[in-house]
């Protein structure tokens, strides 16, 4: 058991939602400024004034979790920081004020995500997000105290960014705007999740009103200052950016 040596803040989204503030999330630390999913990127994100640092975790063949966005990233960086190393760094006084968003990329790592948080008494400042429903269900079973966010839509890449797939993607987005918010509200009301992590294309005033009436709403990944300001004005709980300098509030 790791002894508790620091007095840690609660998850910042709780106060932000109550006060109508919009949190600033640094994606993979601050990936546009310092290569992401590294300790250096997390450290630099803190100097840019983020409220929350997000990073991804993937399992290695040796069973440990490392900070990596996808299998290709993990293969290219076999010495990527371990999950334990990142948590230990985030316990140090200069980073202890930050909220933490752990993005679980694949199922099967739930115990390895929850146990280090519990052992370090860091659960109160963390939200674990995932696109995979089984991951969220298992985390809730293992530790009901772990705050959970469901990432929508369930995709493996940003199809909107590719001009060849943009038109059909727009059709899927319009459909998702209709059916996903009621589904997410049911999940929130049932206590299966605490927050929704939505791609920016799904965010409308109606979606914001419906979801924030029952939980927190975080938007990913916004890399345009004007777009970020417009989304923040809708009343979302937080916005994630690769470049937190664009989140100007």
QUISULTA-V504550 format. One record per residue. N is the residue number from 1. RES is the residue in one small letter. D_LAST is the distance of its C-alpha to the last C-alpha in Angstrom with 1 decimal. Layout:
n->[N:N]
res->[RES:RES]
d_last->[D_LAST:D_LAST]
//
This chain:
n->[1:2:3:4:5:6:7:8:9:10:11:12:13:14:15:16:17:18:19:20:21:22:23:24:25:26:27:28:29:30:31:32:33:34:35:36:37:38:39:40:41:42:43:44:45:46:47:48:49:50:51:52:53:54:55:56:57:58:59:60:61:62:63:64:65:66:67:68:69:70:71:72:73:74:75:76:77:78:79:80:81:82:83:84:85:86:87:88:89:90:91:92:93:94:95:96:97:98:99:100:101:102:103:104:105:106:107:108:109:110:111:112:113:114:115:116:117:118:119:120:121:122:123:124:125:126:127:128:129:130:131:132:133:134:135:136:137:138:139:140:141:142:143:144:145:146:147:148:149:150:151:152:153:154:155:156:157:158:159:160:161:162:163:164:165:166:167:168:169:170:171:172:173:174:175:176:177:178:179:180:181:182:183:184:185:186:187:188:189:190:191:192:193:194:195:196:197:198:199:200:201:202:203:204:205:206:207:208:209:210:211:212:213:214:215:216:217:218:219:220:221:222:223:224:225:226:227:228:229:230:231:232:233:234:235:236:237:238:239:240:241:242:243:244:245:246:247:248:249]
res->[x:x:x:x:x:x:x:x:x:x:x:x:x:x:x:x:x:x:x:x:x:x:x:x:x:x:x:x:x:x:x:x:x:x:x:x:x:x:x:x:x:x:x:x:x:x:x:x:x:x:x:x:x:x:x:x:x:x:x:x:x:x:x:x:x:x:x:x:x:x:x:x:x:x:x:x:x:x:x:x:x:x:x:x:x:x:x:x:x:x:x:x:x:x:x:x:x:x:x:x:x:x:x:x:x:x:x:x:x:x:x:x:x:x:x:x:x:x:x:x:x:x:x:x:x:x:x:x:x:x:x:x:x:x:x:x:x:x:x:x:x:x:x:x:x:x:x:x:x:x:x:x:x:x:x:x:x:x:x:x:x:x:x:x:x:x:x:x:x:x:x:x:x:x:x:x:x:x:x:x:x:x:x:x:x:x:x:x:x:x:x:x:x:x:x:x:x:x:x:x:x:x:x:x:x:x:x:x:x:x:x:x:x:x:x:x:x:x:x:x:x:x:x:x:x:x:x:x:x:x:x:x:x:x:x:x:x:x:x:x:x:x:x:x:x:x:x:x:x]
d_last->[39.2:36.4:36.2:33.1:32.2:28.6:27.0:24.2:21.3:21.5:19.5:15.8:15.8:18.3:16.3:13.2:15.5:17.3:14.4:12.6:9.4:8.3:9.2:8.7:12.3:14.1:17.1:20.3:18.4:16.9:19.8:18.9:18.9:21.6:24.0:22.8:24.5:25.5:25.1:24.0:21.1:20.1:20.4:18.4:15.5:15.5:15.3:12.1:10.3:10.7:11.7:14.5:16.8:18.9:22.4:25.5:29.0:32.4:35.9:38.1:41.9:42.4:40.5:37.4:33.9:32.0:28.5:29.0:27.6:31.1:34.8:34.7:31.9:33.8:37.1:35.6:34.2:36.9:35.6:32.0:30.8:32.2:30.3:31.9:30.9:27.2:27.4:29.3:26.8:23.9:26.2:26.3:24.7:22.0:20.6:21.7:18.3:17.1:17.5:19.7:20.2:23.8:24.7:28.4:29.8:33.4:35.5:37.8:35.5:34.5:36.6:35.4:31.8:32.3:34.9:33.0:30.1:32.7:34.7:31.7:30.5:27.1:27.2:24.9:21.8:22.5:22.3:24.9:24.4:27.2:28.5:32.0:33.0:35.8:33.4:31.4:34.7:36.2:33.2:33.4:37.1:36.9:34.3:33.1:30.6:28.6:25.5:25.7:23.6:25.5:24.2:25.2:27.0:29.5:29.7:30.7:28.8:26.4:29.2:26.9:26.3:30.1:31.5:34.8:33.4:30.6:32.9:34.2:30.8:29.5:32.5:31.7:28.0:29.3:31.7:29.3:27.0:30.0:31.5:28.7:26.7:29.9:30.9:27.6:27.9:31.4:30.3:27.8:30.3:33.0:30.9:31.3:27.6:24.6:21.9:21.8:20.2:20.4:20.4:18.0:21.2:22.2:19.2:20.3:19.6:22.9:22.1:18.9:20.9:23.9:22.3:19.8:22.9:24.5:22.0:18.7:17.5:15.8:15.6:16.9:16.8:14.3:14.6:13.6:10.3:11.6:12.9:9.9:8.0:11.5:12.0:9.0:10.5:13.7:12.9:13.2:13.0:11.5:11.2:13.3:13.3:16.0:13.7:10.6:9.8:9.1:6.1:3.8:0.0]
//
